[in-house]
Structure formats: C-alpha cells, structure tokens
Amino acid sequence: MEVMYNPKYSISNKILKNIGTIEAAKEVIENAPLVPYYEKRFQSEAIARTVHHGTHLEGNDLSLDQTKRVLEGEEIIGRDRDIQEVINYRDVTKLMDELKDKRGGYVLSDLKDIHKETIKKLVPPEKAGNFRSTRVVIKEEGTGRIIFQPPPFVEVPFLLKDFFIWLNSEEAREIHPIIRAGIVHYVLVSIHPFIEGNGRTIRAFATLVLLREGYNIKRFFALEEHFDNDPGVYYEALAIVDKGAQNIADRDLTPWLEYFTGVVGIELAKIKDRVRNLSIDSKLKLKIGEQVALTERQMKLVEYLSENGSAVMQDLIRVLSMVSEDTILRDLKGLEEKGIIKKEGSTKASRYVISK
C-alpha cells in the first residue's frame, strides 16, 4: 500500500541526548529490585496525575486531591462536568490497558473508542467517536485572534487514513517508539479530528503507542503533568511547527520532537531517582535477589531513610506513629538481617542508615 504521509524531522543532538536520558531511566526503573508494594502505589499515583493534569489542562477546576477522591469513589463538591471528565479519563486509562495488548496495527476505531470514553455524557451521543463535520478555528482568549485553524472537516478522514497507513508501515516501525509517539501527538493535534475532547484523546493515543511498543515502563509515568505545569511552553512547541508549511506533511517536526522527548526524559528521570532511592543500590539486587519481600511498614522505613539519609528512633516513631517502639525495632532488625540498613552506634542515640 502506498504511503502518502511521510513526516519531516531531523535527529538533533538535543533529541539524541533526550533519548539517552530516557533509555538510562528506563533501565533503572524496569530493573529496580524493590517492587511489590511500591509498584502498585507508583501506578495509582501515575493514574491520578494523568487524570488530574490531563483534564486540568483542558480547564477542569478540580484539585489533585479532589481528583484522587473521585477516583476512589468518594462524593465531592464540584461541577458535574468536572467530575464526569475525571471519571471518563479514568475509564480511558482502563481502555488503554486493554488496547495495549491488541495484536496487529493501529486502527482508527481505537482512536474513536478513546474519544467515546473521553467525552461520554459530556456531548450528544452522535458526536462521540465521530469525526467533526464542521469547520473549527481556535482563537486566543481575550483578543479573539485566530491562533490555529485545523484542516477543513472534509479532509479529516483522508488525512487520518494516510497517517495511519504511514504509522503501520515497515518504514515507520523502524523509528524509535518515543519519536513515533511524538509524531502521533503532533499530527493528530494538527488534524483535530473531533469537535471536542481532542487534547485528552490525542495524548491518550500517543501514550498508547508507548505502552504497545515496549515503553510501558511499569506504567509509572504521567506526561500530562509536565504539559499542564507549563501549558504555554507546550502550546508554543506545537505552534512553532504549525508556523511552517501549510500542508501538515511538509512541516518540520524537529522542534516539537525536541520538546516532547525532553518531557519524557524529565518525567522518567524523576521516577528513576525515586526508584533508585527505594531500591537503594544495584548491589542489593545481586545480594538479595530480584525482589525484596518487605512489609508495608518496612517499606515506609526504607523510604524515609532513603530520602533523609539517616534517622534516630524518635524520627522513625513519627513515621510509624500507630505502632509501638518494640514493633519498629523488630522491623528494623528484619531490615538489618536482610542487609538493607545498618545501625551506627549502640546507645539510645544510635542512627539507622541505608547499607552501602
């Protein structure tokens, strides 16, 4: 089948550096020995950050704490629309877990299904999962100046068909998955397939590319947080490319890919540092094995010691305020026996530190 679309970009030094950061972080995260308790916690935190920042970027007023409470099934005071957006995006993350295991190439129906979940109960049913049938322009708030004018609606199905042919082509599959995800993100934003819910749908689909192509990374990451923390930079990175050729296929995606790979690198480096603190040191894996069986209390003690360097008993009593000092001593003794921590000094003022 003839490939009509072929993205234009250069592998700049910045992109190379970002990919190097990503690969180094991925290696540490995927091989971290302290997994059982924290894997679930990191995943639930990542989902909460993804849902909160993914919807907040589009104008949702709920705080991260309110979002977490909605995800846990609590009733909160807030706009019905905001609450529904959070519920929908949670369901999108569940759908992505199903879609990542699908065999074969990428299909437009997957994009449509993600859109259906994204805008469920927010727009009339006939607009859910269907491409737009009207002209759209994006105007600057306040001035009314047109800042983005997607292609006419009649072109949308053809542009998407051409793009998905490229995405599934042998040539495209040789491209690094992070760059593929970045290209997907930019091109779908440019086409603007739907009348509403494009941002959330497109960011989810770009993440799906990472999940399907070996960059699941234990599902610890939330790229949306970085887009939302500085939306001006996010939109400007897209706009720089938009200012190029009128035809999407003729635009140079390099500046956007530099930004996108940088965001992935920052997020994974942050997670790598947390994981490294918890898994203590690569030697631990060789000494103890693939995983360290620790209780939830012991995990909390290890995390505190990793973050603070050392602690006396009074510090640890505050960390585990609900249990007795004798119980904490037993937990510490267990960690010492596993070689994870060591005790310095033998008096009441002795300190506990992570073993080197």
Stockholm file with secondary structure:
# STOCKHOLM 1.0

chainA/1-356         MEVMYNPKYSISNKILKNIGTIEAAKEVIENAPLVPYYEKRFQSEAIARTVHHGTHLEGNDLSLDQTKRVLEGEEIIGRDRDIQEVINYRDVTKLMDELKDKRGGYVLSDLKDIHKETIKKLVPPEKAGNFRSTRVVIKEEGTGRIIFQPPPFVEVPFLLKDFFIWLNSEEAREIHPIIRAGIVHYVLVSIHPFIEGNGRTIRAFATLVLLREGYNIKRFFALEEHFDNDPGVYYEALAIVDKGAQNIADRDLTPWLEYFTGVVGIELAKIKDRVRNLSIDSKLKLKIGEQVALTERQMKLVEYLSENGSAVMQDLIRVLSMVSEDTILRDLKGLEEKGIIKKEGSTKASRYVISK
#=GR chainA/1-356 SS CCCCCCCBCCCCHHHHHHHHHHHHHHHHHHTCSCCHHHHHHHHHHHHHHHHHHHHHTTTCCCCHHHHHHHHTTCCCCSCHHHHHHHHHHHHHHHHHHHHTTCCSSCCHHHHHHHHHHHTTTTSCGGGTTCCCCSCCCEECTTTCCEEECCCCGGGHHHHHHHHHHHHTSHHHHTSCHHHHHHHHHHHHHHHCCSSSCHHHHHHHHHHHHHHHTTCCGGGCCCTHHHHHHSHHHHHHHHHHHHTSCSSGGGSBCHHHHHHHHHHHHHHHHHHHHHHHHHHCCHHHHHHHCSCCCCCHHHHHHHHHHHHHSEEEHHHHHHHTTTSCHHHHHHHHHHHHHTTSEEEECSSTTCEEEECC
#=GC SS_cons         CCCCCCCBCCCCHHHHHHHHHHHHHHHHHHTCSCCHHHHHHHHHHHHHHHHHHHHHTTTCCCCHHHHHHHHTTCCCCSCHHHHHHHHHHHHHHHHHHHHTTCCSSCCHHHHHHHHHHHTTTTSCGGGTTCCCCSCCCEECTTTCCEEECCCCGGGHHHHHHHHHHHHTSHHHHTSCHHHHHHHHHHHHHHHCCSSSCHHHHHHHHHHHHHHHTTCCGGGCCCTHHHHHHSHHHHHHHHHHHHTSCSSGGGSBCHHHHHHHHHHHHHHHHHHHHHHHHHHCCHHHHHHHCSCCCCCHHHHHHHHHHHHHSEEEHHHHHHHTTTSCHHHHHHHHHHHHHTTSEEEECSSTTCEEEECC
//
